[in-house]
Amino acid sequence: MLNLTTIRSDTPAADQQLFLLSAGSSLPPRPVTAAMLDHLRLEEAVGGYDALEQRQEQQATIYSSIARLINAQPAEIAIVGNATLAWQAAFYSFRFSAGDRILTCQSEYAANYVAYLQVAQRTGATIGVIPNTPEGELDPAALERMLDDQVKLISINWVPTNGGLVNPAAEVGRIARAHGVPYLLDACQAVGQIAVDVVEIGCDFLTATGRKFLRGPRGTGFLYCRREMLERCEPAMIDHFAAPWLAPDRYQVRDDARRFETWENNYAARAGLGAAVDYTLAIGMEAIEGRCRELASRLRQGLAALRGVTIHDLGHAPCAIVSFTVDNMEAQKIVKAASEQKIRIGSSQPSSTLLDATARRLPPLVRVSPHYFNTEQEIDNFVTFCARVI
Ligand SMILES: Cc1ncc(COP(=O)(O)O)c(C=O)c1O
């Protein structure tokens, strides 16, 4: 149940400012900070090794919590340092060769696209970009037409970094499964604001970060790898945790998703991530998603009524990332003016989503991302601020 009074009291900083930056790095609720401090204090008291020994059980439940959040099995989860590391672990586990094709989306994130370019330049694989529907979502029919024996991977984002677009992740999954093509889904901006069910989506890999809509600590992320895919892929890089050294000439890769982890980890940050996931689960993703959509649509309506404002979110049902420009006013200027009023918002640069920004001739965008802890009044206050500043 979404109890705003409790949620706000768990997030005291929400009353000290107008925080609309959850697509960047959100405000963690108190239990997240408490879990991290608890672990740090224990490390301070007994050292890192004994601290882990004492918190072994608590650490193990983080995998179950994440699994529950996305309808996976704990053995299908790896906890890593951020979404990019999770994505790289999945992507670089494929061995591409000349003529192979990687299909991606128009709204692809810079970190992922440069990895395609690197692999393309190294191996002779090629990159195909799936066209959009007129509404700006990835077009599943176009994807289906692009599939042939050369396609080795479909790799898209669910929600891009630069706006409210929600790509049809589950339709892509159905097509990928029907054609037997591996499917990597970047869900970095989706997890924590949209209910996720990896079985329904049908992806082989899904990547997420802790600090955004999940409200976890920085430097945390996770990778989901479907059990059947685990048997078919080996990490590009391994250590003796991912692959125990059994004899001088032999190692054996772990049979769970933790083959994508390393031996050493930040267990305080992991404790924070676990607390963030548990906090999200206790509220419930259905309630969170509903509220995120309500607040974002209220914000879009308010902004749309202002002269000189253009909203740039694509798709038929945009999520809680609201992107816009103001005539004759640079995004950075608005972000700065907001910051002076203790309003935390961000911007999105064309270089983060170069294909989309080039196709739509987008300048830097103002990016505002409400979350369930925001109030209707705060949304209205932000619209009032915009009306004053533009
Ligand atoms: C769509 C998308 N994918 C991936 C990432 C990378 O996430 P991280 O910074 O946790 O590695 C981001 C970050 O903004 C993103 O917006």
The ligand as a Tripos MOL2 file, in Angstrom:
@<TRIPOS>MOLECULE
LIG
   16    16     1     0     0
SMALL
NO_CHARGES

@<TRIPOS>ATOM
      1 C1         18.9090    3.7870  -20.5030 C.3       1 LIG1
      2 C2         20.1330    3.6920  -19.6510 C.ar      1 LIG1
      3 N1         20.8960    2.6010  -19.7090 N.ar      1 LIG1
      4 C3         22.0000    2.4670  -18.9620 C.ar      1 LIG1
      5 C4         22.4040    3.4500  -18.1000 C.ar      1 LIG1
      6 C5         23.6690    3.2630  -17.3060 C.3       1 LIG1
      7 O1         23.4000    3.0650  -15.9540 O.3       1 LIG1
      8 P1         24.5940    3.1230  -14.8800 P.3       1 LIG1
      9 O2         25.0280    4.5530  -14.8320 O.co2     1 LIG1
     10 O3         24.0350    2.6230  -13.5990 O.co2     1 LIG1
     11 O4         25.6790    2.2550  -15.3790 O.co2     1 LIG1
     12 C6         21.6530    4.6230  -17.9990 C.ar      1 LIG1
     13 C7         22.0810    5.7020  -17.0900 C.2       1 LIG1
     14 O5         21.6320    6.8120  -17.1340 O.2       1 LIG1
     15 C8         20.4700    4.7430  -18.7800 C.ar      1 LIG1
     16 O6         19.7170    5.8410  -18.7090 O.3       1 LIG1
@<TRIPOS>BOND
     1     1     2 1
     2     2     3 ar
     3     2    15 ar
     4     3     4 ar
     5     4     5 ar
     6     5     6 1
     7     5    12 ar
     8     6     7 1
     9     7     8 1
    10     8     9 2
    11     8    10 1
    12     8    11 1
    13    12    13 1
    14    12    15 ar
    15    13    14 2
    16    15    16 1
@<TRIPOS>SUBSTRUCTURE
     1 LIG1         1 GROUP 0 **** ****
